[in-house]
Amino acid sequence: CRAFNRWLSDRSSEAPERLKATALVAPHDPERAAAEAERAVRDGGHVAIVLPSNPVRGRPWYDAAYDPIWAAACELDVPVCFHGIQGAYQEHLGNRYLDGLMLMHAAAHPLEMMLAMGGLLTGGVFDRFPGLRAGFLECSAGWVPWWLWRLDEEQEKLGHADRVKLARRPSEYFAEHCFVAVEPDEAGLDRVIDALGDASWVISTDWPHDDSGYPHAMDTFLALPGLSDEARRKILWDNCARLYRIG
């Protein structure tokens, strides 16, 4: 991770007004991950800490073992951004479907991200670290309204018996702390915004992967029906600037 982050700092320095590095860290050792995040942000100009969406070493994301990473993010004033892959050597839902790339890829990104988000929202992480910002990237957004409704409902019915007693509803933590990347061609995005407003969404084009919409991703996004100019501006810039503290 350190070698990659150093390379990425050098690469981004070629066009600092357009390229912002984000620091990949390995959560297998949270103390060392926090140290690398601090080095990358302070010395390399990175604007976020990047984590996988799937569990590592069997620890859910609300495990107190990760507290050094959350503490570092708050101290450095950078977000933690989760990004998934369709499979991993560690525990990963996609590994159930290694003989079906289409199903594996379709399910792995959003489902692992739902669980990562749910871990932070229900595990007391935002109570322990009220300054933490979290991004959930390249996972689409259509599932978010239902997932927040589901988590709120579970808290209402079962929260009294849970190990962690939350101070607020999961949906309230989401509104204050979380951002989700929408897809440029995401049908139904207008309904997501109708349900949850336009303040929690950023955008991902997935360039340069082979399933990216490049070079027409922005054209496709701007043509999505039902979005106001204000919502488009927030998704393309304002919300990104708030997430990464750039301006």
Backbone as CSV, one residue per row, in Angstrom:
resi,resn,N_x,N_y,N_z,CA_x,CA_y,CA_z,C_x,C_y,C_z
1,CYS,0.828,-1.207,0.000,0.000,0.000,0.000,0.864,1.259,0.000
2,ARG,1.933,1.228,0.781,2.796,2.415,0.836,3.431,2.678,-0.526
3,ALA,3.902,1.626,-1.194,4.501,1.815,-2.508,3.478,2.366,-3.496
4,PHE,2.280,1.815,-3.471,1.236,2.293,-4.373,0.886,3.749,-4.078
5,ASN,0.739,4.088,-2.805,0.364,5.453,-2.445,1.440,6.464,-2.838
6,ARG,2.697,6.077,-2.709,3.775,6.960,-3.155,3.720,7.160,-4.669
7,TRP,3.508,6.056,-5.399,3.384,6.173,-6.854,2.213,7.082,-7.225
8,LEU,1.081,6.908,-6.525,-0.106,7.682,-6.844,0.093,9.168,-6.539
9,SER,0.829,9.465,-5.465,1.166,10.866,-5.187,1.951,11.472,-6.337
10,ASP,2.950,10.737,-6.814,3.749,11.234,-7.937,2.894,11.420,-9.181
11,ARG,2.036,10.452,-9.447,1.181,10.530,-10.638,0.230,11.716,-10.543
12,SER,-0.364,11.930,-9.398,-1.321,13.012,-9.227,-0.652,14.376,-9.281
13,SER,0.618,14.441,-8.888,1.317,15.727,-8.881,1.534,16.270,-10.287
14,GLU,1.324,15.432,-11.315,1.457,15.908,-12.684,0.334,16.872,-13.063
15,ALA,-0.807,16.781,-12.392,-1.935,17.692,-12.667,-2.727,17.882,-11.376
16,PRO,-2.132,18.540,-10.373,-2.759,18.607,-9.043,-4.110,19.313,-9.028
17,GLU,-4.363,20.153,-10.024,-5.651,20.829,-10.059,-6.772,19.888,-10.516
18,ARG,-6.411,18.748,-11.113,-7.419,17.825,-11.627,-7.362,16.454,-10.962
19,LEU,-6.211,16.041,-10.465,-6.035,14.711,-9.900,-5.804,14.799,-8.392
20,LYS,-6.590,14.052,-7.636,-6.451,13.997,-6.183,-6.249,12.539,-5.772
21,ALA,-5.144,12.255,-5.133,-4.840,10.884,-4.713,-5.660,10.501,-3.491
22,THR,-5.978,9.209,-3.389,-6.639,8.663,-2.204,-5.836,7.457,-1.723
23,ALA,-5.620,7.362,-0.437,-4.647,6.434,0.135,-5.250,5.068,0.413
24,LEU,-4.745,4.065,-0.286,-5.130,2.681,-0.033,-4.419,2.188,1.219
25,VAL,-5.174,1.590,2.150,-4.565,1.021,3.351,-5.090,-0.390,3.553
26,ALA,-4.328,-1.203,4.278,-4.686,-2.600,4.541,-5.238,-2.727,5.958
27,PRO,-6.541,-2.984,6.112,-7.137,-3.037,7.454,-6.796,-4.291,8.234
28,HIS,-5.974,-5.170,7.671,-5.545,-6.357,8.412,-4.829,-5.954,9.705
29,ASP,-4.104,-4.834,9.666,-3.401,-4.303,10.835,-3.817,-2.837,10.976
30,PRO,-4.880,-2.556,11.743,-5.414,-1.194,11.793,-4.419,-0.140,12.269
31,GLU,-3.532,-0.489,13.197,-2.552,0.497,13.668,-1.619,0.913,12.531
32,ARG,-1.120,-0.047,11.780,-0.242,0.276,10.651,-1.017,0.962,9.535
33,ALA,-2.282,0.578,9.345,-3.116,1.246,8.352,-3.289,2.721,8.703
34,ALA,-3.523,3.009,9.976,-3.671,4.394,10.407,-2.379,5.175,10.204
35,ALA,-1.244,4.537,10.483,0.046,5.200,10.297,0.301,5.513,8.823
36,GLU,-0.031,4.575,7.936,0.148,4.825,6.506,-0.803,5.908,6.014
37,ALA,-2.028,5.927,6.531,-2.963,6.981,6.160,-2.419,8.355,6.552
38,GLU,-1.873,8.450,7.758,-1.313,9.739,8.195,-0.145,10.147,7.312
39,ARG,0.745,9.204,6.990,1.880,9.533,6.128,1.408,10.000,4.756
40,ALA,0.433,9.261,4.177,-0.029,9.574,2.833,-0.724,10.924,2.775
41,VAL,-1.527,11.229,3.787,-2.247,12.503,3.788,-1.303,13.664,4.052
42,ARG,-0.449,13.537,5.072,0.416,14.657,5.456,1.564,14.860,4.465
43,ASP,2.153,13.782,3.990,3.324,13.906,3.117,2.971,13.816,1.635
44,GLY,1.898,13.105,1.300,1.589,12.873,-0.103,0.376,13.606,-0.634
45,GLY,-0.324,14.339,0.248,-1.461,15.109,-0.214,-2.716,14.313,-0.527
46,HIS,-2.817,13.093,-0.038,-4.003,12.291,-0.307,-5.221,12.888,0.402
47,VAL,-6.404,12.713,-0.216,-7.604,13.370,0.301,-8.613,12.380,0.882
48,ALA,-8.277,11.097,0.952,-9.184,10.106,1.524,-8.407,8.856,1.878
49,ILE,-9.024,8.027,2.728,-8.511,6.697,3.065,-9.419,5.678,2.382
50,VAL,-8.841,4.740,1.640,-9.624,3.771,0.874,-9.556,2.400,1.541
51,LEU,-10.727,1.792,1.720,-10.852,0.482,2.353,-11.680,-0.439,1.475
52,PRO,-11.495,-1.757,1.599,-12.369,-2.691,0.886,-13.740,-2.714,1.545
53,SER,-14.740,-3.156,0.807,-16.073,-3.261,1.404,-16.264,-4.572,2.161
54,ASN,-15.508,-5.612,1.797,-15.701,-6.916,2.433,-14.945,-7.002,3.753
55,PRO,-15.376,-7.860,4.674,-14.681,-8.005,5.958,-13.271,-8.559,5.756
56,VAL,-12.397,-8.232,6.673,-11.022,-8.737,6.685,-10.774,-9.384,8.041
57,ARG,-10.234,-10.590,8.011,-9.958,-11.349,9.240,-11.208,-11.550,10.093
58,GLY,-12.355,-11.615,9.422,-13.586,-11.925,10.126,-14.129,-10.824,11.005
59,ARG,-13.593,-9.622,10.880,-14.030,-8.525,11.755,-15.021,-7.637,11.021
60,PRO,-16.239,-7.482,11.506,-17.168,-6.521,10.904,-16.662,-5.096,11.127
61,TRP,-17.167,-4.164,10.328,-16.605,-2.813,10.351,-16.920,-2.040,11.634
62,TYR,-17.829,-2.534,12.461,-18.054,-1.874,13.746,-17.114,-2.390,14.836
63,ASP,-16.270,-3.374,14.524,-15.335,-3.911,15.510,-14.410,-2.802,15.998
64,ALA,-14.220,-2.734,17.295,-13.371,-1.687,17.875,-11.924,-1.774,17.412
65,ALA,-11.536,-2.918,16.823,-10.175,-3.035,16.307,-9.885,-1.982,15.254
66,TYR,-10.921,-1.519,14.532,-10.718,-0.527,13.479,-10.695,0.911,13.988
67,ASP,-10.883,1.107,15.279,-10.956,2.469,15.807,-9.730,3.324,15.473
68,PRO,-8.511,2.768,15.407,-7.380,3.609,15.008,-7.549,4.224,13.610
69,ILE,-8.194,3.507,12.704,-8.418,4.060,11.362,-9.429,5.188,11.420
70,TRP,-10.531,4.980,12.138,-11.537,6.047,12.243,-10.959,7.269,12.952
71,ALA,-10.166,7.031,13.978,-9.562,8.152,14.706,-8.615,8.935,13.803
72,ALA,-7.825,8.228,12.989,-6.908,8.907,12.077,-7.674,9.726,11.056
73,ALA,-8.751,9.169,10.516,-9.546,9.900,9.532,-10.103,11.181,10.123
74,CYS,-10.589,11.121,11.355,-11.129,12.320,12.001,-10.029,13.343,12.255
75,GLU,-8.898,12.885,12.747,-7.799,13.810,13.028,-7.282,14.470,11.755
76,LEU,-7.212,13.710,10.671,-6.710,14.228,9.400,-7.777,14.970,8.616
77,ASP,-9.031,14.866,9.033,-10.182,15.479,8.357,-10.306,14.976,6.922
78,VAL,-10.180,13.659,6.752,-10.403,13.029,5.448,-11.455,11.935,5.626
79,PRO,-12.187,11.594,4.574,-13.170,10.527,4.694,-12.541,9.154,4.563
80,VAL,-13.259,8.144,5.031,-12.951,6.762,4.696,-13.885,6.383,3.556
81,CYS,-13.327,5.859,2.478,-14.112,5.528,1.296,-13.987,4.042,1.004
82,PHE,-15.116,3.364,0.982,-15.149,1.938,0.728,-15.325,1.689,-0.765
83,HIS,-14.539,0.760,-1.290,-14.640,0.389,-2.698,-14.493,-1.117,-2.784
84,GLY,-15.421,-1.758,-3.477,-15.432,-3.204,-3.518,-14.791,-3.776,-4.766
85,ILE,-14.624,-5.067,-4.745,-14.267,-5.850,-5.922,-15.228,-7.029,-5.961
86,GLN,-15.218,-7.787,-7.060,-16.195,-8.866,-7.154,-15.778,-10.128,-6.420
87,GLY,-14.566,-10.183,-5.912,-14.126,-11.329,-5.136,-12.875,-10.960,-4.368
88,ALA,-12.560,-11.703,-3.335,-11.375,-11.420,-2.528,-10.937,-12.706,-1.847
89,TYR,-9.670,-12.762,-1.458,-9.176,-13.933,-0.738,-9.813,-14.037,0.639
90,GLN,-10.240,-12.901,1.178,-10.911,-12.934,2.464,-12.381,-13.308,2.259
91,GLU,-13.122,-13.282,3.343,-14.563,-13.525,3.278,-15.215,-12.550,2.293
92,HIS,-15.979,-13.070,1.335,-16.580,-12.213,0.316,-17.778,-12.934,-0.284
93,LEU,-18.907,-12.230,-0.395,-20.111,-12.836,-0.946,-19.910,-13.331,-2.370
94,GLY,-19.083,-12.623,-3.146,-18.880,-13.000,-4.534,-18.257,-14.367,-4.708
95,ASN,-17.570,-14.837,-3.687,-16.909,-16.141,-3.799,-17.903,-17.305,-3.868
96,ARG,-19.170,-17.057,-3.610,-20.180,-18.102,-3.778,-20.438,-18.402,-5.262
97,TYR,-20.071,-17.458,-6.134,-20.495,-17.542,-7.533,-19.302,-17.410,-8.474
98,LEU,-18.235,-18.120,-8.192,-17.024,-18.002,-8.996,-17.209,-18.533,-10.417
99,ASP,-18.240,-19.317,-10.642,-18.486,-19.828,-11.992,-19.510,-18.995,-12.749
100,GLY,-19.900,-17.842,-12.186,-20.894,-16.981,-12.832,-20.518,-15.523,-12.689
101,LEU,-19.655,-15.041,-13.588,-19.120,-13.685,-13.462,-20.230,-12.645,-13.416
102,MET,-21.257,-12.802,-14.234,-22.306,-11.800,-14.298,-23.011,-11.657,-12.950
103,LEU,-23.423,-12.781,-12.351,-24.089,-12.730,-11.049,-23.123,-12.263,-9.970
104,MET,-21.904,-12.765,-10.000,-20.913,-12.385,-9.000,-20.709,-10.875,-8.996
105,HIS,-20.515,-10.297,-10.195,-20.236,-8.869,-10.295,-21.461,-8.037,-9.942
106,ALA,-22.641,-8.485,-10.379,-23.863,-7.739,-10.105,-24.180,-7.680,-8.618
107,ALA,-23.921,-8.780,-7.909,-24.291,-8.856,-6.500,-23.206,-8.345,-5.565
108,ALA,-21.954,-8.645,-5.883,-20.886,-8.431,-4.917,-20.724,-6.968,-4.543
109,HIS,-20.718,-6.083,-5.515,-20.467,-4.670,-5.206,-21.541,-4.086,-4.284
110,PRO,-22.825,-4.100,-4.663,-23.804,-3.474,-3.769,-24.053,-4.245,-2.480
111,LEU,-24.051,-5.588,-2.516,-24.388,-6.323,-1.305,-23.306,-6.186,-0.239
112,GLU,-22.042,-6.303,-0.625,-20.982,-6.084,0.357,-21.018,-4.643,0.873
113,MET,-21.359,-3.694,-0.009,-21.400,-2.303,0.426,-22.563,-2.047,1.376
114,MET,-23.690,-2.707,1.141,-24.809,-2.587,2.069,-24.394,-3.028,3.468
115,LEU,-23.648,-4.125,3.543,-23.230,-4.630,4.843,-22.162,-3.745,5.481
116,ALA,-21.251,-3.197,4.660,-20.262,-2.266,5.205,-20.943,-1.037,5.777
117,MET,-21.866,-0.467,5.005,-22.607,0.693,5.494,-23.411,0.330,6.737
118,GLY,-24.095,-0.811,6.684,-24.892,-1.224,7.834,-24.053,-1.401,9.083
119,GLY,-22.825,-1.904,8.920,-21.955,-2.061,10.074,-21.641,-0.745,10.743
120,LEU,-21.346,0.276,9.937,-21.056,1.588,10.515,-22.302,2.201,11.139
121,LEU,-23.455,2.072,10.455,-24.669,2.735,10.925,-25.253,2.092,12.170
122,THR,-25.112,0.770,12.315,-25.747,0.085,13.445,-24.773,-0.266,14.550
123,GLY,-23.468,-0.132,14.286,-22.478,-0.581,15.258,-21.930,0.496,16.165
124,GLY,-22.513,1.696,16.132,-22.084,2.757,17.030,-20.839,3.502,16.596
125,VAL,-20.362,3.281,15.364,-19.123,3.922,14.918,-19.279,5.438,14.890
126,PHE,-20.422,5.935,14.416,-20.599,7.383,14.311,-20.894,8.021,15.665
127,ASP,-21.325,7.249,16.641,-21.419,7.764,18.000,-20.023,7.913,18.601
128,ARG,-19.162,6.936,18.344,-17.803,7.003,18.881,-16.946,8.032,18.151
129,PHE,-17.243,8.249,16.864,-16.439,9.170,16.050,-17.371,10.112,15.297
130,PRO,-17.918,11.117,15.997,-18.929,11.990,15.375,-18.390,12.843,14.231
131,GLY,-17.073,12.936,14.069,-16.520,13.705,12.966,-16.217,12.877,11.730
132,LEU,-16.553,11.589,11.750,-16.188,10.700,10.652,-17.106,10.901,9.448
133,ARG,-16.509,10.952,8.251,-17.253,10.942,6.998,-16.940,9.647,6.263
134,ALA,-17.962,9.077,5.614,-17.773,7.794,4.932,-18.377,7.863,3.538
135,GLY,-17.613,7.380,2.541,-18.099,7.277,1.182,-18.208,5.820,0.779
136,PHE,-19.232,5.500,0.005,-19.469,4.141,-0.473,-19.525,4.224,-1.992
137,LEU,-18.475,3.742,-2.633,-18.213,4.080,-4.025,-18.402,2.894,-4.965
138,GLU,-18.866,3.197,-6.170,-19.046,2.221,-7.247,-19.928,1.057,-6.818
139,CYS,-21.093,1.407,-6.294,-22.015,0.372,-5.813,-23.451,0.699,-6.178
140,SER,-23.678,1.731,-6.984,-24.991,2.252,-7.336,-25.689,2.802,-6.087
141,ALA,-26.894,3.328,-6.264,-27.563,4.001,-5.145,-29.021,3.606,-4.968
142,GLY,-29.583,2.850,-5.912,-31.005,2.551,-5.849,-31.430,1.779,-4.617
143,TRP,-30.508,1.045,-4.024,-30.832,0.244,-2.845,-30.864,1.051,-1.563
144,VAL,-30.321,2.255,-1.555,-30.108,2.982,-0.301,-31.410,3.318,0.419
145,PRO,-32.452,3.844,-0.250,-33.678,4.153,0.500,-34.268,2.934,1.197
146,TRP,-34.327,1.799,0.476,-34.874,0.594,1.108,-34.003,0.144,2.273
147,TRP,-32.687,0.180,2.126,-31.787,-0.301,3.168,-31.913,0.553,4.426
148,LEU,-32.023,1.855,4.263,-32.174,2.722,5.429,-33.523,2.474,6.115
149,TRP,-34.559,2.294,5.303,-35.857,1.958,5.899,-35.764,0.666,6.688
150,ARG,-35.105,-0.321,6.121,-34.981,-1.618,6.776,-34.209,-1.510,8.085
151,LEU,-33.094,-0.772,8.067,-32.297,-0.636,9.287,-33.053,0.142,10.355
152,ASP,-33.774,1.190,9.957,-34.582,1.937,10.929,-35.644,1.031,11.550
153,GLU,-36.278,0.201,10.706,-37.308,-0.700,11.199,-36.723,-1.716,12.179
154,GLU,-35.555,-2.255,11.840,-34.918,-3.218,12.737,-34.543,-2.584,14.070
155,GLN,-34.074,-1.323,14.011,-33.756,-0.654,15.270,-35.009,-0.481,16.132
156,GLU,-36.109,-0.088,15.488,-37.349,0.112,16.235,-37.826,-1.180,16.890
157,LYS,-37.678,-2.295,16.177,-38.209,-3.557,16.688,-37.229,-4.302,17.590
158,LEU,-35.934,-4.213,17.273,-34.947,-5.049,17.958,-33.828,-4.265,18.644
159,GLY,-33.810,-2.946,18.469,-32.705,-2.173,19.018,-32.553,-2.293,20.515
160,HIS,-33.648,-2.520,21.223,-33.580,-2.630,22.672,-32.756,-3.832,23.119
161,ALA,-32.675,-4.858,22.251,-31.961,-6.082,22.616,-30.575,-6.158,22.006
162,ASP,-30.193,-5.161,21.221,-28.908,-5.222,20.544,-27.776,-4.877,21.503
163,ARG,-26.584,-5.325,21.122,-25.405,-5.041,21.947,-25.132,-3.546,22.016
164,VAL,-25.276,-2.872,20.882,-25.011,-1.436,20.801,-26.339,-0.688,20.851
165,LYS,-26.461,0.258,21.746,-27.646,1.103,21.843,-27.343,2.423,21.136
166,LEU,-28.005,2.644,20.016,-27.738,3.825,19.205,-28.428,5.050,19.777
167,ALA,-27.777,6.207,19.622,-28.366,7.461,20.063,-29.372,7.995,19.061
168,ARG,-29.262,7.553,17.782,-30.123,8.071,16.719,-30.509,6.928,15.792
169,ARG,-31.402,7.231,14.862,-31.778,6.228,13.863,-30.657,6.069,12.838
170,PRO,-30.495,4.868,12.258,-29.490,4.693,11.216,-29.617,5.696,10.080
171,SER,-30.842,6.000,9.650,-31.020,6.956,8.555,-30.528,8.348,8.919
172,GLU,-30.578,8.695,10.184,-30.076,10.005,10.612,-28.556,10.049,10.565
173,TYR,-27.908,8.973,10.988,-26.451,8.909,10.840,-26.066,9.006,9.366
174,PHE,-26.801,8.294,8.513,-26.501,8.338,7.083,-26.550,9.766,6.557
175,ALA,-27.611,10.486,6.857,-27.776,11.833,6.333,-26.649,12.759,6.764
176,GLU,-26.106,12.550,7.942,-25.069,13.437,8.459,-23.664,13.021,8.036
177,HIS,-23.423,11.731,7.846,-22.046,11.245,7.710,-21.713,10.577,6.378
178,CYS,-22.702,10.210,5.568,-22.441,9.273,4.473,-22.705,9.865,3.090
179,PHE,-21.935,9.351,2.125,-22.085,9.690,0.709,-22.031,8.393,-0.085
180,VAL,-22.817,8.310,-1.148,-22.855,7.132,-2.007,-22.666,7.568,-3.447
181,ALA,-21.852,6.825,-4.201,-21.607,7.144,-5.604,-22.700,6.540,-6.484
182,VAL,-23.310,7.390,-7.296,-24.304,6.933,-8.264,-23.594,6.561,-9.564
183,GLU,-24.269,5.771,-10.374,-23.753,5.417,-11.690,-24.236,6.436,-12.720
184,PRO,-23.428,6.745,-13.732,-23.858,7.742,-14.726,-25.123,7.355,-15.473
185,ASP,-25.412,6.063,-15.580,-26.593,5.614,-16.311,-27.644,5.008,-15.385
186,GLU,-27.657,5.430,-14.122,-28.508,4.776,-13.127,-29.970,5.161,-13.279
187,ALA,-30.750,4.269,-13.807,-32.180,4.501,-13.942,-32.828,4.574,-12.566
188,GLY,-33.772,5.485,-12.413,-34.463,5.627,-11.142,-33.773,6.519,-10.143
189,LEU,-32.686,7.174,-10.552,-31.989,8.057,-9.615,-32.895,9.180,-9.139
190,ASP,-33.800,9.643,-9.996,-34.726,10.699,-9.587,-35.588,10.249,-8.418
191,ARG,-35.955,8.970,-8.376,-36.769,8.479,-7.266,-35.952,8.370,-5.980
192,VAL,-34.671,8.044,-6.102,-33.794,8.022,-4.931,-33.701,9.425,-4.328
193,ILE,-33.530,10.414,-5.178,-33.428,11.793,-4.698,-34.754,12.259,-4.116
194,ASP,-35.866,11.847,-4.726,-37.171,12.187,-4.147,-37.295,11.625,-2.734
195,ALA,-36.725,10.445,-2.507,-36.853,9.791,-1.205,-35.918,10.370,-0.161
196,LEU,-34.678,10.722,-0.564,-33.652,11.063,0.425,-32.995,12.424,0.197
197,GLY,-33.445,13.186,-0.792,-32.823,14.466,-1.063,-31.590,14.317,-1.929
198,ASP,-30.912,15.424,-2.191,-29.797,15.431,-3.149,-28.440,15.695,-2.525
199,ALA,-28.336,15.598,-1.204,-27.094,15.989,-0.528,-26.123,14.839,-0.297
200,SER,-26.519,13.595,-0.556,-25.707,12.446,-0.143,-25.061,11.705,-1.298
201,TRP,-25.090,12.272,-2.511,-24.691,11.515,-3.692,-23.511,12.164,-4.406
202,VAL,-22.557,11.331,-4.787,-21.443,11.740,-5.632,-21.499,10.846,-6.879
203,ILE,-20.520,10.919,-7.748,-20.601,10.155,-8.994,-19.305,9.407,-9.249
204,SER,-19.429,8.276,-9.923,-18.275,7.484,-10.331,-18.466,7.056,-11.776
205,THR,-17.430,7.232,-12.587,-17.503,6.795,-13.982,-16.831,5.448,-14.202
206,ASP,-16.062,4.968,-13.221,-15.344,3.696,-13.295,-14.256,3.680,-14.372
207,TRP,-13.890,4.833,-14.873,-12.757,4.875,-15.803,-11.483,4.523,-15.039
208,PRO,-10.554,3.735,-15.601,-10.468,3.244,-16.975,-10.864,1.775,-17.139
209,HIS,-11.730,1.239,-16.301,-12.121,-0.162,-16.434,-12.908,-0.393,-17.715
210,ASP,-12.924,-1.647,-18.164,-13.537,-1.924,-19.459,-15.053,-1.811,-19.448
211,ASP,-15.680,-1.768,-18.269,-17.126,-1.566,-18.227,-17.492,-0.117,-17.913
212,SER,-16.534,0.779,-18.046,-16.785,2.200,-17.843,-17.601,2.772,-18.994
213,GLY,-18.325,3.851,-18.719,-19.058,4.547,-19.765,-18.233,5.565,-20.522
214,TYR,-16.931,5.658,-20.206,-16.052,6.603,-20.895,-16.064,6.312,-22.396
215,PRO,-16.093,7.338,-23.264,-15.983,8.771,-22.975,-17.326,9.492,-22.895
216,HIS,-18.433,8.746,-22.757,-19.754,9.386,-22.797,-20.479,9.325,-21.458
217,ALA,-19.745,9.021,-20.383,-20.403,8.861,-19.088,-21.124,10.132,-18.658
218,MET,-20.483,11.278,-18.812,-21.119,12.520,-18.369,-22.307,12.890,-19.254
219,ASP,-22.196,12.608,-20.548,-23.340,12.846,-21.430,-24.536,12.017,-20.985
220,THR,-24.268,10.770,-20.634,-25.342,9.889,-20.187,-25.954,10.397,-18.888
221,PHE,-25.106,10.795,-17.942,-25.622,11.299,-16.666,-26.474,12.543,-16.867
222,LEU,-26.003,13.475,-17.665,-26.734,14.727,-17.869,-28.065,14.505,-18.578
223,ALA,-28.203,13.376,-19.251,-29.446,13.069,-19.953,-30.435,12.284,-19.097
224,LEU,-30.059,11.904,-17.865,-30.982,11.167,-17.011,-32.228,12.006,-16.757
225,PRO,-33.393,11.402,-16.840,-34.626,12.179,-16.646,-34.904,12.474,-15.179
226,GLY,-35.608,13.572,-14.954,-36.152,13.875,-13.637,-35.219,14.527,-12.656
227,LEU,-34.005,14.903,-13.085,-33.054,15.531,-12.169,-33.031,17.031,-12.410
228,SER,-33.069,17.803,-11.351,-32.964,19.256,-11.475,-31.524,19.648,-11.733
229,ASP,-31.336,20.849,-12.253,-29.976,21.345,-12.451,-29.234,21.440,-11.125
230,GLU,-29.949,21.786,-10.048,-29.313,21.866,-8.735,-28.816,20.494,-8.284
231,ALA,-29.634,19.464,-8.490,-29.222,18.106,-8.106,-28.031,17.653,-8.932
232,ARG,-28.022,17.954,-10.220,-26.886,17.575,-11.063,-25.607,18.260,-10.574
233,ARG,-25.713,19.542,-10.267,-24.527,20.267,-9.798,-24.007,19.685,-8.489
234,LYS,-24.900,19.336,-7.581,-24.460,18.771,-6.305,-23.763,17.428,-6.503
235,ILE,-24.329,16.590,-7.361,-23.747,15.268,-7.573,-22.401,15.373,-8.275
236,LEU,-22.293,16.273,-9.244,-21.062,16.396,-10.021,-19.963,17.149,-9.283
237,TRP,-20.336,18.036,-8.339,-19.274,18.814,-7.695,-19.515,19.111,-6.216
238,ASP,-20.627,19.725,-5.874,-20.787,20.239,-4.510,-20.635,19.149,-3.465
239,ASN,-21.304,18.022,-3.663,-21.223,16.938,-2.681,-19.830,16.317,-2.649
240,CYS,-19.194,16.213,-3.816,-17.818,15.697,-3.864,-16.886,16.605,-3.066
241,ALA,-17.064,17.911,-3.235,-16.218,18.862,-2.520,-16.427,18.744,-1.011
242,ARG,-17.660,18.493,-0.576,-17.907,18.319,0.859,-17.301,17.015,1.368
243,LEU,-17.431,15.957,0.581,-16.873,14.672,1.009,-15.373,14.742,1.179
244,TYR,-14.675,15.312,0.202,-13.216,15.295,0.188,-12.588,16.585,0.729
245,ARG,-13.422,17.554,1.118,-12.917,18.840,1.606,-11.984,19.500,0.579
246,ILE,-12.459,19.548,-0.651,-11.735,20.257,-1.691,-12.636,21.373,-2.204
247,GLY,-12.037,22.398,-2.779,-12.872,23.503,-3.232,-12.151,24.347,-4.254
